[in-house]
Amino acid sequence: MLAPTVRAPPAAPSTAAPAALPALGDIRTAHGSMNHIAFSVPAERFDDYVARLHDLGVETSPVLNHDDPEGQVAPQMHDGVFVRSVYFFDPDGVCLEFAAWTVELGGDAHVRHDPMRADGIKAVGMVITELRA
């Protein structure tokens, strides 16, 4: 006997998944939902992967060069970029990211800003720059 057909609930952009890609619109999702899945890709192949997505007609975000200044994203690659990202949706509406680490992270040299809370306010004091006994 075959199992009855189960229909998944409709997609719920901005609740269960981002409504848009980063840098192109609202990427907020509800607490407890999955915002996106990131795949680590080799830095030397990153541009090839982006080009392949475009060749296949996949809409992507702009390439985001994550760095440490206030905006946390640079328009061009430079020595301060620690990861390059591109985001896109799979056919089911799941937001995916290809992330290429460009440096090995470690120590306090790469943690220079406090994280942002879900309400958009910085969580001041989260970055510890010295060890306390």
MODELLER restraints for C-alpha pairs under 7 A, 6 or more apart:
rsr = mdl.restraints
at = mdl.atoms
rsr.add(forms.Gaussian(group=physical.xy_distance, feature=features.Distance(at['CA:13:A'], at['CA:19:A']), mean=4.46, stdev=0.5))
rsr.add(forms.Gaussian(group=physical.xy_distance, feature=features.Distance(at['CA:14:A'], at['CA:27:A']), mean=6.98, stdev=0.5))
rsr.add(forms.Gaussian(group=physical.xy_distance, feature=features.Distance(at['CA:14:A'], at['CA:28:A']), mean=5.98, stdev=0.5))
rsr.add(forms.Gaussian(group=physical.xy_distance, feature=features.Distance(at['CA:14:A'], at['CA:29:A']), mean=4.98, stdev=0.5))
rsr.add(forms.Gaussian(group=physical.xy_distance, feature=features.Distance(at['CA:15:A'], at['CA:29:A']), mean=4.87, stdev=0.5))
rsr.add(forms.Gaussian(group=physical.xy_distance, feature=features.Distance(at['CA:15:A'], at['CA:30:A']), mean=4.91, stdev=0.5))
rsr.add(forms.Gaussian(group=physical.xy_distance, feature=features.Distance(at['CA:16:A'], at['CA:29:A']), mean=5.90, stdev=0.5))
rsr.add(forms.Gaussian(group=physical.xy_distance, feature=features.Distance(at['CA:16:A'], at['CA:30:A']), mean=6.24, stdev=0.5))
rsr.add(forms.Gaussian(group=physical.xy_distance, feature=features.Distance(at['CA:16:A'], at['CA:33:A']), mean=5.08, stdev=0.5))
rsr.add(forms.Gaussian(group=physical.xy_distance, feature=features.Distance(at['CA:16:A'], at['CA:34:A']), mean=6.38, stdev=0.5))
rsr.add(forms.Gaussian(group=physical.xy_distance, feature=features.Distance(at['CA:17:A'], at['CA:29:A']), mean=5.70, stdev=0.5))
rsr.add(forms.Gaussian(group=physical.xy_distance, feature=features.Distance(at['CA:17:A'], at['CA:34:A']), mean=6.34, stdev=0.5))
rsr.add(forms.Gaussian(group=physical.xy_distance, feature=features.Distance(at['CA:17:A'], at['CA:35:A']), mean=5.36, stdev=0.5))
rsr.add(forms.Gaussian(group=physical.xy_distance, feature=features.Distance(at['CA:17:A'], at['CA:94:A']), mean=6.60, stdev=0.5))
rsr.add(forms.Gaussian(group=physical.xy_distance, feature=features.Distance(at['CA:17:A'], at['CA:95:A']), mean=6.97, stdev=0.5))
rsr.add(forms.Gaussian(group=physical.xy_distance, feature=features.Distance(at['CA:18:A'], at['CA:26:A']), mean=6.71, stdev=0.5))
rsr.add(forms.Gaussian(group=physical.xy_distance, feature=features.Distance(at['CA:18:A'], at['CA:27:A']), mean=4.44, stdev=0.5))
rsr.add(forms.Gaussian(group=physical.xy_distance, feature=features.Distance(at['CA:18:A'], at['CA:28:A']), mean=5.71, stdev=0.5))
rsr.add(forms.Gaussian(group=physical.xy_distance, feature=features.Distance(at['CA:18:A'], at['CA:29:A']), mean=5.65, stdev=0.5))
rsr.add(forms.Gaussian(group=physical.xy_distance, feature=features.Distance(at['CA:18:A'], at['CA:35:A']), mean=6.19, stdev=0.5))
rsr.add(forms.Gaussian(group=physical.xy_distance, feature=features.Distance(at['CA:19:A'], at['CA:26:A']), mean=5.89, stdev=0.5))
rsr.add(forms.Gaussian(group=physical.xy_distance, feature=features.Distance(at['CA:19:A'], at['CA:27:A']), mean=5.98, stdev=0.5))
rsr.add(forms.Gaussian(group=physical.xy_distance, feature=features.Distance(at['CA:20:A'], at['CA:26:A']), mean=5.49, stdev=0.5))
rsr.add(forms.Gaussian(group=physical.xy_distance, feature=features.Distance(at['CA:20:A'], at['CA:27:A']), mean=5.68, stdev=0.5))
rsr.add(forms.Gaussian(group=physical.xy_distance, feature=features.Distance(at['CA:21:A'], at['CA:27:A']), mean=6.32, stdev=0.5))
rsr.add(forms.Gaussian(group=physical.xy_distance, feature=features.Distance(at['CA:21:A'], at['CA:61:A']), mean=5.67, stdev=0.5))
rsr.add(forms.Gaussian(group=physical.xy_distance, feature=features.Distance(at['CA:21:A'], at['CA:87:A']), mean=6.32, stdev=0.5))
rsr.add(forms.Gaussian(group=physical.xy_distance, feature=features.Distance(at['CA:21:A'], at['CA:88:A']), mean=6.59, stdev=0.5))
rsr.add(forms.Gaussian(group=physical.xy_distance, feature=features.Distance(at['CA:22:A'], at['CA:61:A']), mean=6.05, stdev=0.5))
rsr.add(forms.Gaussian(group=physical.xy_distance, feature=features.Distance(at['CA:22:A'], at['CA:87:A']), mean=6.92, stdev=0.5))
rsr.add(forms.Gaussian(group=physical.xy_distance, feature=features.Distance(at['CA:23:A'], at['CA:61:A']), mean=6.52, stdev=0.5))
rsr.add(forms.Gaussian(group=physical.xy_distance, feature=features.Distance(at['CA:24:A'], at['CA:61:A']), mean=6.69, stdev=0.5))
rsr.add(forms.Gaussian(group=physical.xy_distance, feature=features.Distance(at['CA:29:A'], at['CA:35:A']), mean=5.99, stdev=0.5))
rsr.add(forms.Gaussian(group=physical.xy_distance, feature=features.Distance(at['CA:35:A'], at['CA:95:A']), mean=6.92, stdev=0.5))
rsr.add(forms.Gaussian(group=physical.xy_distance, feature=features.Distance(at['CA:36:A'], at['CA:94:A']), mean=6.72, stdev=0.5))
rsr.add(forms.Gaussian(group=physical.xy_distance, feature=features.Distance(at['CA:36:A'], at['CA:95:A']), mean=4.71, stdev=0.5))
rsr.add(forms.Gaussian(group=physical.xy_distance, feature=features.Distance(at['CA:36:A'], at['CA:96:A']), mean=5.42, stdev=0.5))
rsr.add(forms.Gaussian(group=physical.xy_distance, feature=features.Distance(at['CA:37:A'], at['CA:95:A']), mean=6.54, stdev=0.5))
rsr.add(forms.Gaussian(group=physical.xy_distance, feature=features.Distance(at['CA:37:A'], at['CA:96:A']), mean=4.93, stdev=0.5))
rsr.add(forms.Gaussian(group=physical.xy_distance, feature=features.Distance(at['CA:37:A'], at['CA:97:A']), mean=6.10, stdev=0.5))
rsr.add(forms.Gaussian(group=physical.xy_distance, feature=features.Distance(at['CA:38:A'], at['CA:96:A']), mean=5.84, stdev=0.5))
rsr.add(forms.Gaussian(group=physical.xy_distance, feature=features.Distance(at['CA:38:A'], at['CA:97:A']), mean=4.44, stdev=0.5))
rsr.add(forms.Gaussian(group=physical.xy_distance, feature=features.Distance(at['CA:38:A'], at['CA:98:A']), mean=5.87, stdev=0.5))
rsr.add(forms.Gaussian(group=physical.xy_distance, feature=features.Distance(at['CA:38:A'], at['CA:99:A']), mean=6.47, stdev=0.5))
rsr.add(forms.Gaussian(group=physical.xy_distance, feature=features.Distance(at['CA:39:A'], at['CA:97:A']), mean=6.03, stdev=0.5))
rsr.add(forms.Gaussian(group=physical.xy_distance, feature=features.Distance(at['CA:39:A'], at['CA:98:A']), mean=5.04, stdev=0.5))
rsr.add(forms.Gaussian(group=physical.xy_distance, feature=features.Distance(at['CA:39:A'], at['CA:99:A']), mean=5.96, stdev=0.5))
rsr.add(forms.Gaussian(group=physical.xy_distance, feature=features.Distance(at['CA:40:A'], at['CA:98:A']), mean=6.06, stdev=0.5))
rsr.add(forms.Gaussian(group=physical.xy_distance, feature=features.Distance(at['CA:40:A'], at['CA:99:A']), mean=4.93, stdev=0.5))
rsr.add(forms.Gaussian(group=physical.xy_distance, feature=features.Distance(at['CA:40:A'], at['CA:100:A']), mean=5.79, stdev=0.5))
rsr.add(forms.Gaussian(group=physical.xy_distance, feature=features.Distance(at['CA:41:A'], at['CA:98:A']), mean=6.22, stdev=0.5))
rsr.add(forms.Gaussian(group=physical.xy_distance, feature=features.Distance(at['CA:41:A'], at['CA:99:A']), mean=5.86, stdev=0.5))
rsr.add(forms.Gaussian(group=physical.xy_distance, feature=features.Distance(at['CA:41:A'], at['CA:100:A']), mean=5.11, stdev=0.5))
rsr.add(forms.Gaussian(group=physical.xy_distance, feature=features.Distance(at['CA:42:A'], at['CA:100:A']), mean=5.70, stdev=0.5))
rsr.add(forms.Gaussian(group=physical.xy_distance, feature=features.Distance(at['CA:43:A'], at['CA:100:A']), mean=4.72, stdev=0.5))
rsr.add(forms.Gaussian(group=physical.xy_distance, feature=features.Distance(at['CA:43:A'], at['CA:101:A']), mean=6.21, stdev=0.5))
rsr.add(forms.Gaussian(group=physical.xy_distance, feature=features.Distance(at['CA:43:A'], at['CA:102:A']), mean=6.10, stdev=0.5))
rsr.add(forms.Gaussian(group=physical.xy_distance, feature=features.Distance(at['CA:46:A'], at['CA:100:A']), mean=6.39, stdev=0.5))
rsr.add(forms.Gaussian(group=physical.xy_distance, feature=features.Distance(at['CA:59:A'], at['CA:88:A']), mean=6.29, stdev=0.5))
rsr.add(forms.Gaussian(group=physical.xy_distance, feature=features.Distance(at['CA:60:A'], at['CA:86:A']), mean=6.61, stdev=0.5))
rsr.add(forms.Gaussian(group=physical.xy_distance, feature=features.Distance(at['CA:60:A'], at['CA:87:A']), mean=5.56, stdev=0.5))
rsr.add(forms.Gaussian(group=physical.xy_distance, feature=features.Distance(at['CA:60:A'], at['CA:88:A']), mean=4.69, stdev=0.5))
rsr.add(forms.Gaussian(group=physical.xy_distance, feature=features.Distance(at['CA:61:A'], at['CA:86:A']), mean=5.76, stdev=0.5))
rsr.add(forms.Gaussian(group=physical.xy_distance, feature=features.Distance(at['CA:61:A'], at['CA:87:A']), mean=5.22, stdev=0.5))
rsr.add(forms.Gaussian(group=physical.xy_distance, feature=features.Distance(at['CA:61:A'], at['CA:88:A']), mean=6.46, stdev=0.5))
rsr.add(forms.Gaussian(group=physical.xy_distance, feature=features.Distance(at['CA:62:A'], at['CA:86:A']), mean=6.44, stdev=0.5))
rsr.add(forms.Gaussian(group=physical.xy_distance, feature=features.Distance(at['CA:63:A'], at['CA:84:A']), mean=6.80, stdev=0.5))
rsr.add(forms.Gaussian(group=physical.xy_distance, feature=features.Distance(at['CA:63:A'], at['CA:85:A']), mean=5.71, stdev=0.5))
rsr.add(forms.Gaussian(group=physical.xy_distance, feature=features.Distance(at['CA:63:A'], at['CA:86:A']), mean=4.95, stdev=0.5))
rsr.add(forms.Gaussian(group=physical.xy_distance, feature=features.Distance(at['CA:64:A'], at['CA:73:A']), mean=6.00, stdev=0.5))
rsr.add(forms.Gaussian(group=physical.xy_distance, feature=features.Distance(at['CA:64:A'], at['CA:74:A']), mean=6.86, stdev=0.5))
rsr.add(forms.Gaussian(group=physical.xy_distance, feature=features.Distance(at['CA:64:A'], at['CA:84:A']), mean=5.65, stdev=0.5))
rsr.add(forms.Gaussian(group=physical.xy_distance, feature=features.Distance(at['CA:64:A'], at['CA:85:A']), mean=5.09, stdev=0.5))
rsr.add(forms.Gaussian(group=physical.xy_distance, feature=features.Distance(at['CA:64:A'], at['CA:86:A']), mean=6.33, stdev=0.5))
rsr.add(forms.Gaussian(group=physical.xy_distance, feature=features.Distance(at['CA:65:A'], at['CA:73:A']), mean=5.26, stdev=0.5))
rsr.add(forms.Gaussian(group=physical.xy_distance, feature=features.Distance(at['CA:65:A'], at['CA:74:A']), mean=5.14, stdev=0.5))
rsr.add(forms.Gaussian(group=physical.xy_distance, feature=features.Distance(at['CA:65:A'], at['CA:75:A']), mean=6.61, stdev=0.5))
rsr.add(forms.Gaussian(group=physical.xy_distance, feature=features.Distance(at['CA:65:A'], at['CA:76:A']), mean=6.72, stdev=0.5))
rsr.add(forms.Gaussian(group=physical.xy_distance, feature=features.Distance(at['CA:65:A'], at['CA:77:A']), mean=6.17, stdev=0.5))
rsr.add(forms.Gaussian(group=physical.xy_distance, feature=features.Distance(at['CA:65:A'], at['CA:81:A']), mean=5.83, stdev=0.5))
rsr.add(forms.Gaussian(group=physical.xy_distance, feature=features.Distance(at['CA:65:A'], at['CA:83:A']), mean=6.21, stdev=0.5))
rsr.add(forms.Gaussian(group=physical.xy_distance, feature=features.Distance(at['CA:65:A'], at['CA:84:A']), mean=4.61, stdev=0.5))
rsr.add(forms.Gaussian(group=physical.xy_distance, feature=features.Distance(at['CA:65:A'], at['CA:85:A']), mean=6.58, stdev=0.5))
rsr.add(forms.Gaussian(group=physical.xy_distance, feature=features.Distance(at['CA:66:A'], at['CA:72:A']), mean=5.59, stdev=0.5))
rsr.add(forms.Gaussian(group=physical.xy_distance, feature=features.Distance(at['CA:66:A'], at['CA:73:A']), mean=4.46, stdev=0.5))
rsr.add(forms.Gaussian(group=physical.xy_distance, feature=features.Distance(at['CA:66:A'], at['CA:74:A']), mean=6.35, stdev=0.5))
rsr.add(forms.Gaussian(group=physical.xy_distance, feature=features.Distance(at['CA:66:A'], at['CA:81:A']), mean=5.44, stdev=0.5))
rsr.add(forms.Gaussian(group=physical.xy_distance, feature=features.Distance(at['CA:66:A'], at['CA:82:A']), mean=6.10, stdev=0.5))
rsr.add(forms.Gaussian(group=physical.xy_distance, feature=features.Distance(at['CA:66:A'], at['CA:83:A']), mean=5.43, stdev=0.5))
rsr.add(forms.Gaussian(group=physical.xy_distance, feature=features.Distance(at['CA:66:A'], at['CA:84:A']), mean=6.05, stdev=0.5))
rsr.add(forms.Gaussian(group=physical.xy_distance, feature=features.Distance(at['CA:67:A'], at['CA:73:A']), mean=5.56, stdev=0.5))
rsr.add(forms.Gaussian(group=physical.xy_distance, feature=features.Distance(at['CA:67:A'], at['CA:74:A']), mean=6.56, stdev=0.5))
rsr.add(forms.Gaussian(group=physical.xy_distance, feature=features.Distance(at['CA:67:A'], at['CA:80:A']), mean=5.67, stdev=0.5))
rsr.add(forms.Gaussian(group=physical.xy_distance, feature=features.Distance(at['CA:67:A'], at['CA:81:A']), mean=4.50, stdev=0.5))
rsr.add(forms.Gaussian(group=physical.xy_distance, feature=features.Distance(at['CA:67:A'], at['CA:82:A']), mean=5.97, stdev=0.5))
rsr.add(forms.Gaussian(group=physical.xy_distance, feature=features.Distance(at['CA:68:A'], at['CA:112:A']), mean=6.54, stdev=0.5))
rsr.add(forms.Gaussian(group=physical.xy_distance, feature=features.Distance(at['CA:81:A'], at['CA:102:A']), mean=6.98, stdev=0.5))
rsr.add(forms.Gaussian(group=physical.xy_distance, feature=features.Distance(at['CA:82:A'], at['CA:101:A']), mean=5.90, stdev=0.5))
rsr.add(forms.Gaussian(group=physical.xy_distance, feature=features.Distance(at['CA:82:A'], at['CA:102:A']), mean=5.11, stdev=0.5))
rsr.add(forms.Gaussian(group=physical.xy_distance, feature=features.Distance(at['CA:82:A'], at['CA:103:A']), mean=5.43, stdev=0.5))
rsr.add(forms.Gaussian(group=physical.xy_distance, feature=features.Distance(at['CA:83:A'], at['CA:99:A']), mean=6.46, stdev=0.5))
rsr.add(forms.Gaussian(group=physical.xy_distance, feature=features.Distance(at['CA:83:A'], at['CA:100:A']), mean=5.41, stdev=0.5))
rsr.add(forms.Gaussian(group=physical.xy_distance, feature=features.Distance(at['CA:83:A'], at['CA:101:A']), mean=4.29, stdev=0.5))
rsr.add(forms.Gaussian(group=physical.xy_distance, feature=features.Distance(at['CA:83:A'], at['CA:102:A']), mean=5.42, stdev=0.5))
rsr.add(forms.Gaussian(group=physical.xy_distance, feature=features.Distance(at['CA:84:A'], at['CA:99:A']), mean=5.64, stdev=0.5))
rsr.add(forms.Gaussian(group=physical.xy_distance, feature=features.Distance(at['CA:84:A'], at['CA:100:A']), mean=5.16, stdev=0.5))
rsr.add(forms.Gaussian(group=physical.xy_distance, feature=features.Distance(at['CA:84:A'], at['CA:101:A']), mean=6.54, stdev=0.5))
rsr.add(forms.Gaussian(group=physical.xy_distance, feature=features.Distance(at['CA:85:A'], at['CA:97:A']), mean=6.46, stdev=0.5))
rsr.add(forms.Gaussian(group=physical.xy_distance, feature=features.Distance(at['CA:85:A'], at['CA:98:A']), mean=5.63, stdev=0.5))
rsr.add(forms.Gaussian(group=physical.xy_distance, feature=features.Distance(at['CA:85:A'], at['CA:99:A']), mean=4.56, stdev=0.5))
rsr.add(forms.Gaussian(group=physical.xy_distance, feature=features.Distance(at['CA:85:A'], at['CA:100:A']), mean=6.51, stdev=0.5))
rsr.add(forms.Gaussian(group=physical.xy_distance, feature=features.Distance(at['CA:86:A'], at['CA:97:A']), mean=5.60, stdev=0.5))
rsr.add(forms.Gaussian(group=physical.xy_distance, feature=features.Distance(at['CA:86:A'], at['CA:98:A']), mean=5.50, stdev=0.5))
rsr.add(forms.Gaussian(group=physical.xy_distance, feature=features.Distance(at['CA:86:A'], at['CA:99:A']), mean=6.87, stdev=0.5))
rsr.add(forms.Gaussian(group=physical.xy_distance, feature=features.Distance(at['CA:87:A'], at['CA:95:A']), mean=6.83, stdev=0.5))
rsr.add(forms.Gaussian(group=physical.xy_distance, feature=features.Distance(at['CA:87:A'], at['CA:96:A']), mean=5.59, stdev=0.5))
rsr.add(forms.Gaussian(group=physical.xy_distance, feature=features.Distance(at['CA:87:A'], at['CA:97:A']), mean=4.39, stdev=0.5))
rsr.add(forms.Gaussian(group=physical.xy_distance, feature=features.Distance(at['CA:87:A'], at['CA:98:A']), mean=6.58, stdev=0.5))
rsr.add(forms.Gaussian(group=physical.xy_distance, feature=features.Distance(at['CA:88:A'], at['CA:95:A']), mean=5.71, stdev=0.5))
rsr.add(forms.Gaussian(group=physical.xy_distance, feature=features.Distance(at['CA:88:A'], at['CA:96:A']), mean=5.38, stdev=0.5))
rsr.add(forms.Gaussian(group=physical.xy_distance, feature=features.Distance(at['CA:88:A'], at['CA:97:A']), mean=6.50, stdev=0.5))
rsr.add(forms.Gaussian(group=physical.xy_distance, feature=features.Distance(at['CA:89:A'], at['CA:95:A']), mean=4.43, stdev=0.5))
rsr.add(forms.Gaussian(group=physical.xy_distance, feature=features.Distance(at['CA:89:A'], at['CA:96:A']), mean=5.82, stdev=0.5))
rsr.add(forms.Gaussian(group=physical.xy_distance, feature=features.Distance(at['CA:90:A'], at['CA:96:A']), mean=6.90, stdev=0.5))
rsr.add(forms.Gaussian(group=physical.xy_distance, feature=features.Distance(at['CA:108:A'], at['CA:129:A']), mean=6.27, stdev=0.5))
rsr.add(forms.Gaussian(group=physical.xy_distance, feature=features.Distance(at['CA:111:A'], at['CA:127:A']), mean=6.90, stdev=0.5))
rsr.add(forms.Gaussian(group=physical.xy_distance, feature=features.Distance(at['CA:113:A'], at['CA:127:A']), mean=6.78, stdev=0.5))
rsr.add(forms.Gaussian(group=physical.xy_distance, feature=features.Distance(at['CA:114:A'], at['CA:122:A']), mean=6.20, stdev=0.5))
rsr.add(forms.Gaussian(group=physical.xy_distance, feature=features.Distance(at['CA:114:A'], at['CA:123:A']), mean=5.88, stdev=0.5))
rsr.add(forms.Gaussian(group=physical.xy_distance, feature=features.Distance(at['CA:114:A'], at['CA:124:A']), mean=5.65, stdev=0.5))
rsr.add(forms.Gaussian(group=physical.xy_distance, feature=features.Distance(at['CA:114:A'], at['CA:125:A']), mean=6.73, stdev=0.5))
rsr.add(forms.Gaussian(group=physical.xy_distance, feature=features.Distance(at['CA:114:A'], at['CA:126:A']), mean=5.68, stdev=0.5))
rsr.add(forms.Gaussian(group=physical.xy_distance, feature=features.Distance(at['CA:114:A'], at['CA:127:A']), mean=5.71, stdev=0.5))
rsr.add(forms.Gaussian(group=physical.xy_distance, feature=features.Distance(at['CA:115:A'], at['CA:122:A']), mean=5.82, stdev=0.5))
rsr.add(forms.Gaussian(group=physical.xy_distance, feature=features.Distance(at['CA:115:A'], at['CA:123:A']), mean=5.66, stdev=0.5))
rsr.add(forms.Gaussian(group=physical.xy_distance, feature=features.Distance(at['CA:116:A'], at['CA:122:A']), mean=4.34, stdev=0.5))
rsr.add(forms.Gaussian(group=physical.xy_distance, feature=features.Distance(at['CA:116:A'], at['CA:123:A']), mean=5.81, stdev=0.5))
rsr.add(forms.Gaussian(group=physical.xy_distance, feature=features.Distance(at['CA:117:A'], at['CA:123:A']), mean=6.07, stdev=0.5))
